[in-house]
Amino acid sequence: MFRAVREWWRGGRGKHVAGLFAFELTVVMIGVFAAQQVSNWAEKRAALKQVEGLYRDLYHSFEGYRAIAAANRVAIPCLDERVDLILQLANGERDVDPDMLSSATPMGMGPDQISPENEQLLRERYGDSTADKIGSVQFNLKTAERSGSEIEQSWFEFQRLNPRHGPVSDADRSAVRATAVQIKGSLFALRKSSDTLLRLMAKLDVPHRRNVSIRPVTTCAQMWQSGKGYVEGR
């Protein structure tokens, strides 16, 4: 049997059949590769289409964040001034007006949920510069959120100076002074992140939304009267 196969191969027919087989295998492999490339291209195109929608949603959110950062930037000096006053009162022995201890916390914002995959697609679609700015926005949103939360939670410690809750001890005054210093640190961080966000929004050409429902307060008195570091409504 092996002798017959050798004679068949030496006759040239075997080489011809093998050549045809190799050619057909090559064509099939090229077809499979081409189909895979087309499939990959279609998937990538669909992903880029999706990230374009994400980009539009982000810009819509950024318009709101820009308004909130602007409102916080106006409210922070009022908050800082009040903390300084409470710090001075905590050093004395007089009773403190309970209204002076009321809070007017700034408005929170973000951050957005951007997956690593979408972050990479944003980079591919809109370039490193834009993607880096968006990443910086998210970082500063997290800082602002954390700082605002710390201010809101720590402010209640000032109630230790409220004479309606009983006699105010030296320990109460000492705790309030320590809390005031912590809040001033959080206000500094919030001011820095708000300033950075406003600069980033300008670099990203995020427009001022005309129909936004958040505006800065006009005066500190307005803020303390409303108990909010911003004005709601158009």
N, C-alpha and C positions, 0 to 999 in steps of 0.2 A: 504494500500500500504506500509506504514511504517513497519507494522507487517511482511509483506513478505520480506522486505529488511533485517529486523533484523534476521529472520529465515535463510535467504540466507547467511548472514555474520556468524552467529553462526554455520552454517554447514561447515564452513572452506573454502568454495570456494571463498568467498569474500577476505579472508586473502591471499589466494594463488594468486588471480588476482592482488591484491594490491602489493604483493611482486614482481610479474613479472613487473608491471608498474614501481615500484621504481628501479628495476634492469636496465630496459631498459632506464629509464631517466638518471641513473648514467652513463651508457655506452655512451649515447649521449653527456652528459656534458663532459666526459673525452675526447671524440673525438673532440668536439669543442675546448676544452682547448689545446689539442695536436696540432690541426691545427693552432690555434692562435700562439702557441709557435714556430712552424715551420715557420710561416709567419714572426714573429718578428725576428727570427734568420736569415732568408733570407734578410730581410730589413737591419738588422745590418751588415751583411756580405757585402751587396752592398755598404753601407755607408763607411765601413772600406776600401773597395776596392777603393772607390772614394778618400778617404783621403790619401791613399798611393800614388795616382797620384798627389795630392796636395803637398805631402811631396817631391816628386821628382821635381816638378815645383819650390818649394821654394828653394831647394838646388841649382837648376840651377840659380835662381835669386841671391842667396847668393854668388855664385862665382863672379858674376858681382859686387855686393856690396862690396865684399872684395877688388877688384881691384880699385873701386872708392874711398873707404876709405883710401887705401894706397896712392892713388894719392893726395887726400885732405890733408893727413898727411904731405906730402912733400910741398904742396903749402901753407899751413897755416903760417909757419914761414916767408915766403916771403911776404905774405899779412900783417902780423903783423909788419914786418919791415917797409913796406911802410906806414902803418897807423901812426907809430911812427914818421916817417919823415914828413908826412903831418901835424901832430900835432905840431911839432916844427916850421914848416913854418907858421902855423896859428898864432903862437905867435909873429911872426915878422911883418915887414911892407913891405918887398920886394915882388915884383911880383913873382908868382909861374909859373914854366914851365907847360903849360897845359898837356904835356905828363905825368907828374908826377901824374896827377889826374885820369888817365885812370884806368879802372877796369879790373880785371882778376879773375872773380868769380869762385869758386869751382863748381864741378859738383854735381847736385842733385841726390837723389836716394830714391826709395821706398816712403812710406811703402807699404807692400802687404795688400790686403784685405782678412782678415781671419775672418769668421763669428764665433760667440760664439759656434755654433754647431760644426763647424769643429775644433775649438780649443779644445773642449771637446773630439772629436774623436781622435785628435792628441795625446792628453794626454792618452787616453785609449790604443791607438795602440803603441805608442813609449815611454810611461812613463812620469812621472812628470818632471824628470830632463831635458829631451830633450824639452818637451813642455814649460817649464819655460825659457829655453835658447832662444827658438824661440820667445816667448813673449817679452823677453828682447831685442832681435834683432829689433822687430817691434817698441818698445818704443824708442830705440836709433835712428832708421831710421826717426821717426817723429821729434825727437830733431834735427837731422842733417838737415832735410828738412827745418824746421822752421829757424834754425840758418843761413843756406845758403841763404834763401829767405830774411832774415833781412839784411845780408851783401850786397846782390845784390841791394836791394832797397835803403838802407842807403848810399851806396857809391856815388850815384848821388849827394848827398848833398855837396860833395867835390867840385863840379863845382862852388860853390859860391866863390871859390878862383881863378877861371879862369879869368884872366884880359881881355880875349877876349869878355867877357860878360859885360864889363863896370868896373867902379871903384869898388874896394873891400872895404867895410866898416868894422868898428869894429864889427858891428852886424853879418856880414858875417863870420868874423874870429871866433867870439864867437860860432856861430852855428856849424861851422866846428869842433871846439874843442869838443863840446858836442857830435856831431855825431861820432867823432873818438873814444871817450870813449865807446860809445854804440857798435860800430863795434868790438872793442877789446873784449868786453864782449861776443859778438856773436861768435867771433873767438875762444875764450876760450871754449865755449859750444860745438862748432863744433869739436875742437880738442879732448875734452873729449869723445864725442859720437863716433868719428872715432876710437880712441884708444880702447874703449869698444867693438865696432863692430869687430875690428880685433881680439881681445881676444876671443870673442864669436865664431867667425868663426873658430878659431883654436880649441876651445873646441868641436865644432860640427863636426870637421874633414872635413870642407869645403875645397876642393882642390884649389890650384892656377890654374886658367884656363889659359892654354898656348896660346889659340887662342883669348884671350880677346882683345878688340880693345881700351882699355883705359890703359894708362901707366902714371906714375909720370913724371913730368918735370925733366930735368937734372939740370937746373940752374934757378935762379930767372929771369935772363935776358931773357931766353927762354920763360918764362911764360908771362912777360910783353910785349914781342914782339908779341906773338900770341894772347894775350888777353884772354887766357884760363888757368885755374889752372890744366891742364892735357894735355896729348898728345893723340891724336886720331890716330888710324891706327896700324897695326901689324908691 
